[in-house]
């Protein structure tokens, strides 16, 4: 049997900044909810290195050879790219933001 690839997770700088801004906005209303949302999103990201194909192809990324995937948790849309040794968190947006292809 082949060896299972364990990838590292890296964040695009803009994606990370956008995630922090979303969390700061949530924190204004409810610090407890901000912690909950952050934990839920990060728990999914922690699973990606061993199961990166578990989410659907990102339909907003064009062209996309299938390496860009997306998940939504608590109205936060996280797009990531599966590379040979890396999972790149490429984009983070709140669902209230206008969907934009990239």
URDA-V99356 format. One record per backbone hydrogen bond with DSSP energy under -1.0 kcal/mol. NH is the residue of the N-H (numbers start at 1). CO is the residue of the C=O. E is the energy in kcal/mol with one decimal. If there is no record, write none. Layout:
# URDA-V99356
nh->NH co->CO e->E
nh->NH co->CO e->E
This chain:
# URDA-V99356
nh->7 co->49 e->-1.1
nh->8 co->85 e->-2.1
nh->10 co->87 e->-2.9
nh->12 co->89 e->-2.7
nh->16 co->12 e->-2.4
nh->17 co->13 e->-2.4
nh->18 co->14 e->-2.6
nh->19 co->15 e->-2.2
nh->20 co->16 e->-2.3
nh->21 co->17 e->-2.3
nh->22 co->18 e->-2.2
nh->23 co->19 e->-2.4
nh->24 co->20 e->-2.6
nh->25 co->21 e->-2.1
nh->26 co->22 e->-2.2
nh->27 co->23 e->-2.5
nh->28 co->24 e->-1.3
nh->30 co->26 e->-2.6
nh->34 co->30 e->-2.2
nh->35 co->31 e->-1.9
nh->36 co->32 e->-1.9
nh->37 co->33 e->-2.8
nh->38 co->34 e->-2.6
nh->39 co->35 e->-2.4
nh->40 co->36 e->-2.4
nh->41 co->37 e->-2.5
nh->42 co->38 e->-2.6
nh->43 co->39 e->-2.3
nh->44 co->40 e->-1.4
nh->45 co->41 e->-2.2
nh->46 co->42 e->-2.2
nh->47 co->44 e->-1.1
nh->50 co->47 e->-1.1
nh->51 co->47 e->-1.6
nh->54 co->51 e->-1.5
nh->58 co->68 e->-2.4
nh->61 co->58 e->-1.0
nh->69 co->80 e->-3.0
nh->70 co->56 e->-2.1
nh->71 co->78 e->-2.0
nh->73 co->76 e->-2.2
nh->76 co->73 e->-1.7
nh->77 co->93 e->-3.4
nh->78 co->71 e->-3.0
nh->79 co->91 e->-2.9
nh->80 co->69 e->-2.7
nh->81 co->88 e->-2.6
nh->82 co->67 e->-3.0
nh->83 co->86 e->-2.9
nh->87 co->8 e->-3.2
nh->88 co->81 e->-2.5
nh->89 co->10 e->-3.3
nh->90 co->79 e->-1.9
nh->90 co->88 e->-1.0
nh->91 co->79 e->-1.8
nh->93 co->77 e->-2.1
nh->95 co->75 e->-3.3
nh->97 co->94 e->-2.2
nh->102 co->60 e->-1.7
